Amino acid sequence: MCDYILTHNREIAHPVDDSVVQCDGEQVLFLRRARGFVPDPIKTNADVDQIIALGGDQKSTFAAGKQNQIILSPHIGDLGSEEMIHSFEAQLQFLRLGWELRKNTWPLIGTLYMRRRLLRADQTER
């Protein structure tokens, strides 16, 4: 028997995987930055303003630059299905809105497949 049951039916507004880290006693090595660590930016000495870097289509993730900060997306995963492609596009839109990144000004760094997906997403929004 139990005293209480806690349930919810809330929609998940922004799904994020769990982070995976490895500790050696002194340092923490991120194997996957996600819940709790993204989209917290990584500071750099370089000017990375309006640059986006896209990962491959099987282990998809991306990073965007704003001034001297690199903002990482959570791990998205294999883009072999429409559901995951929509997830990628939603994460990109969330990052654009949350960090006030301009569209159509990003030099693209990434696979040809990801460039096509990003350009197609921009064209459908017009």
C-alpha positions as CSV (number, residue, x, y, z in Angstrom):
1,M,0.0,0.0,0.0
2,C,1.0,3.6,-0.4
3,D,-0.2,6.9,0.9
4,Y,0.0,8.9,-2.3
5,I,0.4,8.5,-6.0
6,L,1.9,11.4,-8.0
7,T,1.0,11.5,-11.7
8,H,1.0,14.2,-14.4
9,N,-0.1,14.6,-17.9
10,R,1.9,17.6,-18.8
11,E,3.2,17.9,-22.3
12,I,7.0,17.8,-22.6
13,A,7.8,21.2,-24.1
14,H,11.5,20.8,-24.6
15,P,12.8,17.2,-24.4
16,V,16.5,16.9,-23.4
17,D,18.6,13.8,-22.9
18,D,20.6,13.2,-19.7
19,S,24.2,14.4,-19.6
20,V,27.0,11.8,-19.5
21,V,30.2,12.7,-17.7
22,Q,33.3,10.9,-16.6
23,C,35.2,12.0,-13.5
24,D,38.8,11.2,-12.7
25,G,38.9,12.7,-9.3
26,E,40.1,16.1,-10.4
27,Q,38.4,16.9,-13.7
28,V,35.1,16.3,-15.3
29,L,35.1,15.1,-18.9
30,F,31.8,15.6,-20.8
31,L,30.9,12.7,-23.0
32,R,27.5,14.2,-23.7
33,R,26.4,17.7,-22.7
34,A,22.7,17.8,-22.2
35,R,20.3,18.2,-19.3
36,G,21.7,20.7,-16.8
37,F,24.6,21.8,-19.1
38,V,23.0,23.0,-22.3
39,P,22.3,25.6,-23.6
40,D,24.8,27.1,-21.1
41,P,27.5,28.7,-23.3
42,I,31.1,27.9,-23.4
43,K,33.3,31.0,-23.4
44,T,36.1,31.3,-26.0
45,N,38.6,34.0,-26.9
46,A,37.6,33.8,-30.6
47,D,34.9,35.8,-32.2
48,V,32.4,33.1,-33.2
49,D,29.4,35.5,-33.8
50,Q,26.8,34.1,-36.1
51,I,28.6,30.8,-36.9
52,I,26.8,27.5,-36.8
53,A,28.5,24.1,-36.7
54,L,26.4,21.1,-37.6
55,G,27.2,17.5,-36.7
56,G,26.6,14.4,-38.8
57,D,23.2,12.9,-39.4
58,Q,23.7,9.8,-37.2
59,K,25.0,11.5,-34.0
60,S,23.4,14.9,-34.6
61,T,24.0,17.9,-32.5
62,F,24.9,21.5,-33.4
63,A,26.6,24.6,-31.9
64,A,26.1,28.2,-32.6
65,G,28.2,31.2,-31.9
66,K,27.2,34.5,-30.4
67,Q,30.1,37.0,-29.9
68,N,32.6,35.0,-27.8
69,Q,30.2,32.3,-26.7
70,I,29.6,28.8,-28.1
71,I,26.0,27.6,-27.4
72,L,25.6,23.8,-27.8
73,S,22.4,22.0,-28.5
74,P,21.6,18.8,-26.6
75,H,22.3,15.5,-28.2
76,I,19.6,14.9,-30.8
77,G,20.5,11.5,-32.3
78,D,20.0,9.8,-35.6
79,L,18.2,11.9,-38.2
80,G,17.0,8.9,-40.1
81,S,13.3,9.5,-39.3
82,E,11.0,12.5,-39.8
83,E,10.4,12.7,-36.0
84,M,14.0,13.2,-35.3
85,I,14.4,15.7,-38.2
86,H,11.5,17.7,-36.6
87,S,13.2,17.5,-33.2
88,F,16.4,18.9,-34.8
89,E,14.5,21.7,-36.4
90,A,12.7,22.5,-33.1
91,Q,16.0,22.5,-31.1
92,L,17.4,24.9,-33.7
93,Q,14.4,27.2,-33.5
94,F,14.6,27.1,-29.7
95,L,18.2,28.1,-29.8
96,R,17.6,30.9,-32.4
97,L,14.8,32.4,-30.3
98,G,16.4,32.0,-26.9
99,W,19.7,33.4,-27.9
100,E,18.3,35.9,-30.4
101,L,20.4,34.6,-33.3
102,R,19.8,36.0,-36.7
103,K,18.8,33.7,-39.6
104,N,20.4,33.5,-43.0
105,T,23.7,35.1,-41.8
106,W,25.4,32.0,-40.5
107,P,28.4,30.6,-42.4
108,L,27.7,26.9,-42.3
109,I,30.2,24.4,-41.0
110,G,29.0,20.8,-41.3
111,T,28.0,18.0,-43.6
112,L,26.3,18.6,-46.9
113,Y,23.2,16.7,-45.6
114,M,22.8,19.1,-42.7
115,R,23.4,22.2,-44.8
116,R,20.5,21.1,-47.1
117,R,18.3,20.4,-44.1
118,L,19.0,23.8,-42.6
119,L,18.5,25.6,-45.9
120,R,15.2,23.7,-46.5
121,A,14.0,24.7,-43.0
122,D,14.8,28.4,-43.7
123,Q,13.0,28.3,-47.1
124,T,9.8,26.8,-45.6
125,E,9.6,29.5,-42.9
126,R,9.5,32.3,-45.5
